[in-house]
Amino acid sequence: MNNAVLYLLTVLIWGSTWIAINYQLGDVAPEASVTYRFLLASGVLFVYCLIRKLPMKMTGIQHIRLALFGMTLFGLNYFLLYQAQQHINSALACIGFSTLLLFNIINARIWYKTPITGQVVLGGGIGLIGIIVLFWPQIDSLSMSDMTLYGLVLCLIGTASASTGNMLSIRNQNDNMPVVQSNAWGMLYGTIFMAFMTIVQGKTFTFDWSVPYVSSLVFLSIFGSVIAFGCYLSLMTKIGPHKTSYANILFPAVAVAISTVVEGFEWNAYTVAGFVAIMAGNFVVLAKPKKKKSEEDEKLVTNQLATD
């Protein structure tokens, strides 16, 4: 797949997972649902690798790195975000997680000396403003109590954990560790972490056999995890963490668009303004920078000036 297709798939799939997650909330503990999600996703990837006869053997050091990758991106990230949403609404959580773009910009600079371009900063800034405007009605009515601030801090720590997982994925790919096998092991380690946290909290592994729960679980596992994470993490290496991370700002806008059709969401001035800003930011981030004049062109200009 080319980069445009990978990016589009990531945005469209993750934009639709917001609807699917609604069907996961109920009698089953959220941590248990995440455990089921990545257990199924890792199982599918292991079966795929077995059928394709892809090498699964990793060294001890590689397993340590994969465990850290899995725990940060598929474990601690989700655990903290679910904990955060017990104290803040989904709008504030969405804004908090959208700062992944900023975390990735900073971490890419620290980890890989990646330059911070004005184009990405400008586009990301426009996009973040768009997210805030999009959800402003919910934010404006929010009481900024101590527990709200606590929830926001948890959300930001979870986002920082996700960014660390992104950086580890880039490191793994740069060291020739294949994406599919790495994701299989990483999701398995993430599953173990989430299962451990579920048990530690004294929650039980109940299951809901209803069609909405099972179908949404399958969708989140296959599309939201296997396919979307595969596309996203591949893009991290192909176009860099800065541009790839903008998908995390764009897919909430897609979620709103889907909600309009599925749930009858009513648009207002904030929705329109936020949506336009998010799309504008996406355009700025992904637009190809203007090519600098070649040396020959510069010489021609210099010679022309000298002649004049």
C-alpha positions as CSV (number, residue, x, y, z in Angstrom):
1,M,0.0,0.0,0.0
2,N,1.1,3.5,-0.7
3,N,1.3,6.2,2.1
4,A,-2.0,7.8,1.1
5,V,-3.9,4.5,1.4
6,L,-2.3,3.7,4.7
7,Y,-3.2,7.1,6.1
8,L,-6.7,7.0,4.8
9,L,-7.3,3.5,6.3
10,T,-5.9,4.6,9.6
11,V,-8.2,7.6,9.8
12,L,-11.4,6.0,8.6
13,I,-11.0,2.8,10.8
14,W,-10.1,4.7,14.0
15,G,-12.8,7.2,13.2
16,S,-15.3,4.4,13.2
17,T,-14.0,2.7,16.4
18,W,-15.6,5.4,18.5
19,I,-19.0,4.0,17.6
20,A,-17.9,0.4,18.2
21,I,-16.4,1.3,21.7
22,N,-19.9,2.4,22.8
23,Y,-21.1,-1.2,22.4
24,Q,-18.2,-2.4,24.6
25,L,-19.4,-0.3,27.6
26,G,-21.8,-2.1,30.0
27,D,-21.6,-5.1,32.2
28,V,-18.0,-6.1,31.2
29,A,-15.2,-4.2,32.9
30,P,-13.5,-1.9,30.3
31,E,-10.0,-3.4,31.2
32,A,-11.4,-6.9,30.5
33,S,-12.8,-5.7,27.2
34,V,-9.4,-4.3,26.2
35,T,-7.8,-7.6,27.2
36,Y,-10.2,-9.5,25.0
37,R,-9.6,-7.1,22.1
38,F,-5.8,-7.5,22.0
39,L,-5.9,-11.2,22.8
40,L,-8.0,-11.7,19.7
41,A,-5.9,-9.3,17.7
42,S,-2.6,-11.0,18.7
43,G,-4.2,-14.4,18.0
44,V,-5.2,-13.4,14.5
45,L,-1.7,-12.0,13.8
46,F,0.0,-15.2,15.1
47,V,-2.2,-17.3,12.9
48,Y,-1.5,-15.1,9.9
49,C,2.2,-15.4,10.5
50,L,1.9,-19.2,10.8
51,I,0.0,-19.5,7.6
52,R,2.4,-17.2,5.8
53,K,5.4,-19.0,7.5
54,L,6.8,-15.7,8.7
55,P,9.7,-16.0,11.2
56,M,8.5,-15.4,14.8
57,K,11.7,-16.1,16.7
58,M,13.1,-13.1,18.5
59,T,16.2,-12.7,20.7
60,G,15.9,-12.1,24.5
61,I,16.7,-8.4,24.0
62,Q,14.2,-8.1,21.3
63,H,11.5,-9.7,23.5
64,I,12.3,-7.1,26.2
65,R,11.9,-4.3,23.7
66,L,8.6,-5.8,22.4
67,A,7.3,-6.2,25.9
68,L,8.0,-2.5,26.6
69,F,6.4,-1.6,23.2
70,G,3.3,-3.7,24.0
71,M,2.9,-2.4,27.5
72,T,3.3,1.2,26.6
73,L,1.1,1.3,23.4
74,F,-1.4,-1.6,24.0
75,G,-1.5,-1.7,27.8
76,L,-0.7,1.3,30.0
77,N,-2.0,3.7,27.3
78,Y,-5.4,2.2,27.3
79,F,-5.5,1.5,31.1
80,L,-4.8,5.2,31.9
81,L,-7.2,6.5,29.3
82,Y,-10.0,4.3,30.7
83,Q,-9.2,5.5,34.3
84,A,-9.1,9.1,33.1
85,Q,-12.6,8.8,31.6
86,Q,-14.0,8.0,35.0
87,H,-13.3,11.6,35.9
88,I,-13.6,13.6,32.6
89,N,-16.0,13.4,29.7
90,S,-15.1,12.0,26.3
91,A,-14.6,15.4,24.8
92,L,-11.8,16.4,27.2
93,A,-10.3,12.9,26.8
94,C,-10.3,13.3,23.1
95,I,-8.5,16.7,23.3
96,G,-6.0,15.2,25.8
97,F,-5.2,12.3,23.5
98,S,-4.9,14.6,20.5
99,T,-1.8,16.0,22.2
100,L,-0.1,12.8,21.0
101,L,1.0,14.9,18.0
102,L,2.9,17.2,20.3
103,F,4.4,14.3,22.4
104,N,5.6,12.7,19.2
105,I,7.1,15.9,17.8
106,I,9.1,16.3,21.1
107,N,10.0,12.6,21.5
108,A,11.1,12.3,17.8
109,R,13.4,15.2,18.4
110,I,14.8,13.6,21.6
111,W,15.0,10.0,20.3
112,Y,16.0,10.5,16.7
113,K,17.1,14.2,16.4
114,T,14.2,14.7,14.0
115,P,14.0,18.4,13.1
116,I,10.8,20.3,14.2
117,T,9.5,22.0,11.1
118,G,7.4,25.1,11.1
119,Q,4.9,23.4,8.8
120,V,4.1,20.6,11.2
121,V,3.9,23.0,14.2
122,L,1.5,25.3,12.3
123,G,-0.7,22.5,11.0
124,G,-0.7,20.7,14.3
125,G,-1.6,23.9,16.1
126,I,-4.5,24.6,13.8
127,G,-5.7,21.0,14.2
128,L,-5.5,21.1,18.0
129,I,-7.5,24.4,18.0
130,G,-10.0,22.7,15.8
131,I,-10.4,19.8,18.2
132,I,-11.0,22.3,21.1
133,V,-13.6,24.3,19.1
134,L,-15.3,21.0,17.9
135,F,-15.9,19.9,21.5
136,W,-16.2,23.4,23.1
137,P,-19.9,23.1,24.1
138,Q,-19.0,20.0,26.3
139,I,-15.9,21.6,27.6
140,D,-17.6,24.9,28.5
141,S,-20.1,23.1,30.8
142,L,-17.4,21.1,32.5
143,S,-16.6,21.8,36.1
144,M,-12.8,22.0,36.6
145,S,-12.7,20.3,39.9
146,D,-9.6,18.5,41.4
147,M,-10.9,15.2,40.1
148,T,-11.3,16.7,36.6
149,L,-7.7,17.8,36.7
150,Y,-6.7,14.4,38.0
151,G,-8.4,12.8,35.1
152,L,-6.8,15.1,32.6
153,V,-3.4,14.3,34.1
154,L,-4.0,10.6,33.7
155,C,-5.1,11.1,30.1
156,L,-1.9,13.0,29.3
157,I,0.3,10.4,31.0
158,G,-1.5,7.7,29.0
159,T,-0.9,9.8,25.8
160,A,2.8,10.1,26.7
161,S,2.9,6.3,27.1
162,A,1.4,5.9,23.6
163,S,4.0,8.2,22.2
164,T,6.8,6.1,23.9
165,G,5.3,3.1,22.2
166,N,5.4,4.9,18.9
167,M,9.1,5.7,19.4
168,L,9.8,2.1,20.3
169,S,8.0,0.9,17.2
170,I,10.2,3.1,15.0
171,R,13.3,1.8,16.8
172,N,12.2,-1.8,16.2
173,Q,11.5,-1.2,12.5
174,N,14.8,0.6,12.1
175,D,16.5,-2.5,13.5
176,N,14.7,-4.6,10.9
177,M,12.1,-6.1,13.2
178,P,9.1,-6.6,10.9
179,V,5.8,-4.8,11.7
180,V,3.5,-7.8,11.6
181,Q,5.5,-10.0,13.9
182,S,6.3,-7.1,16.2
183,N,2.7,-6.2,16.5
184,A,1.7,-9.8,17.2
185,W,4.2,-10.1,20.1
186,G,3.5,-6.5,21.3
187,M,-0.2,-7.0,21.4
188,L,0.3,-10.3,23.3
189,Y,2.4,-8.5,25.9
190,G,-0.2,-5.7,26.1
191,T,-2.8,-8.4,26.7
192,I,-0.9,-9.8,29.6
193,F,-0.4,-6.4,31.1
194,M,-4.1,-5.5,30.8
195,A,-5.1,-8.9,32.3
196,F,-2.8,-8.3,35.2
197,M,-4.2,-4.8,35.8
198,T,-7.8,-6.2,35.7
199,I,-7.0,-8.8,38.3
200,V,-5.1,-6.4,40.5
201,Q,-8.1,-4.1,40.6
202,G,-10.3,-7.0,41.7
203,K,-12.4,-7.0,38.5
204,T,-13.7,-10.2,36.9
205,F,-13.5,-11.4,33.4
206,T,-17.2,-11.6,32.6
207,F,-18.3,-11.7,28.9
208,D,-21.3,-10.4,27.0
209,W,-22.5,-12.8,24.3
210,S,-24.9,-10.3,22.8
211,V,-24.5,-9.6,19.1
212,P,-23.6,-5.8,19.6
213,Y,-20.8,-6.7,22.1
214,V,-19.3,-9.6,20.1
215,S,-19.5,-7.9,16.7
216,S,-18.0,-4.6,18.1
217,L,-15.2,-6.7,19.8
218,V,-14.4,-8.4,16.5
219,F,-14.4,-5.1,14.6
220,L,-12.1,-3.4,17.2
221,S,-9.8,-6.4,17.2
222,I,-9.5,-7.0,13.4
223,F,-9.9,-3.5,12.0
224,G,-9.2,-1.2,14.9
225,S,-6.1,-3.2,16.1
226,V,-4.7,-5.6,13.4
227,I,-5.2,-3.4,10.4
228,A,-5.2,0.2,11.8
229,F,-2.2,-0.3,14.0
230,G,-0.4,-2.0,11.2
231,C,-1.0,0.9,8.9
232,Y,-0.3,3.5,11.5
233,L,3.0,2.0,12.7
234,S,4.2,1.4,9.1
235,L,3.5,5.1,8.4
236,M,5.5,6.1,11.4
237,T,8.7,4.9,9.7
238,K,7.6,5.9,6.1
239,I,6.5,9.5,6.6
240,G,7.7,10.2,10.2
241,P,5.9,10.4,13.5
242,H,4.9,14.1,13.0
243,K,2.7,13.7,10.0
244,T,1.4,10.2,11.0
245,S,0.3,11.6,14.4
246,Y,-2.0,14.0,12.8
247,A,-4.3,11.0,12.2
248,N,-5.1,11.2,15.9
249,I,-6.5,14.7,15.4
250,L,-8.3,13.9,12.2
251,F,-10.2,10.8,13.2
252,P,-12.3,12.4,15.9
253,A,-13.7,14.6,13.1
254,V,-14.4,11.5,11.2
255,A,-16.1,10.1,14.2
256,V,-18.4,13.1,14.4
257,A,-19.2,12.7,10.7
258,I,-20.1,9.1,11.3
259,S,-22.2,9.9,14.3
260,T,-24.1,12.4,12.2
261,V,-25.3,9.5,10.0
262,V,-25.6,6.8,12.6
263,E,-26.8,8.6,15.7
264,G,-28.3,11.8,14.2
265,F,-25.7,14.1,15.7
266,E,-26.7,17.7,15.1
267,W,-24.1,20.1,13.8
268,N,-23.7,23.7,15.1
269,A,-21.3,26.6,14.5
270,Y,-18.7,25.0,16.7
271,T,-18.9,21.7,14.8
272,V,-18.5,23.4,11.5
273,A,-15.6,25.7,12.6
274,G,-13.8,22.9,14.4
275,F,-14.2,20.5,11.4
276,V,-12.9,23.1,9.0
277,A,-9.9,23.9,11.2
278,I,-9.0,20.2,11.6
279,M,-9.1,19.7,7.8
280,A,-7.1,22.8,7.2
281,G,-4.5,21.6,9.7
282,N,-4.4,18.2,8.0
283,F,-3.7,19.9,4.7
284,V,-0.9,22.0,6.1
285,V,0.8,19.0,7.8
286,L,0.6,16.7,4.8
287,A,1.3,19.3,2.1
288,K,4.6,18.8,0.4
289,P,7.0,21.6,1.3
290,K,8.0,23.9,-1.6
291,K,11.1,22.8,-3.3
292,K,14.0,25.1,-2.9
293,K,15.7,26.5,-6.0
294,S,18.4,24.4,-7.4
295,E,22.0,25.6,-7.4
296,E,21.8,26.2,-11.1
297,D,18.8,28.4,-10.7
298,E,20.5,30.4,-8.0
299,K,23.6,30.8,-10.2
300,L,21.5,32.1,-13.0
301,V,19.8,34.6,-10.7
302,T,23.3,35.7,-9.3
303,N,24.7,36.1,-12.8
304,Q,21.6,38.0,-13.9
305,L,22.0,40.4,-11.0
306,A,25.7,40.8,-11.8
307,T,24.9,41.6,-15.4
308,D,22.3,44.1,-14.4
